[in-house]
């Protein structure tokens, strides 16, 4: 649950790198498998496909809109109060939704590229606060913000973020950012929870997964769930979409949690927001 009382499903479905033409089918498959939390972004260029998939599941499967939790993100080129409001309207047209469950700033403006980075983030966030107060979105948050970015935004704002979506998987756990957010009542979501697939080749992870009769991907997801982090696994294959949702019938031991914590870097993106994006 978010600090404002909004319920967020503990497991989500990510759509990064899924082509728009495939997204609707993947969403329909995921809803059938039990997913109710779906994440996209303006920058993914598949908001239209996600919206189509949502409408299809509502029509064909009888799923109510209130059962679904949909999030999207504003891209860097649309930072700032006015640009953000226009970008939001465009995203809503593509999604075909009357309201959004969660809206995120995709990347923070940072000091390397912007002397006025705090004001840029604050200006963008003012638009988010307005959309939230108007009831257009049920929750607002950020993505790829490190602890010092979150701290600055909170100091500069009236409403603190409710979610921070960051890269987090075995071999690359952004512990400082996650710990700061959780200590301040901000829910952490994990994009690329499987480390872009490469993490699944790790022998230690495979050993631990074998103890439970589970796959490496299921073990990654379970590890995150037990950390109180919302994982957003992505796949275009029905088998893996279903498999990644089958993670609620086992629990990792404390010792195995620690062993996974200790896995060295073995895959993933490791983007540094302080240098990677303008």
Buried (B, 14 or more C-beta within 10 A) or exposed (E): EBBEEBEBBBBBBBBBEBEBEBBBBBBBBBBBBBBBBBBBBBBBBBBBBBBBBBBBBBEEEEBEBEEBBBBBBBBBEBBBBEBBBBBBEBBBEBBEBEEBBBBBBBBBBBBEEBEEBBEBBBBBBBBBBBBBEEEBBBBBBBBBBBBBBBBBBBEBBEBBBBBBBBBBBBBBBBEEBBEBBBEBEBBBBBBBBBBBBBBBEBEBBEEBBEEBEBBBBBBBBBBBBBBEBBBBBBBBEBEBBBBBBBBEEEEBEEEBBEBBEEBEEBBBEEBEBBEEBE
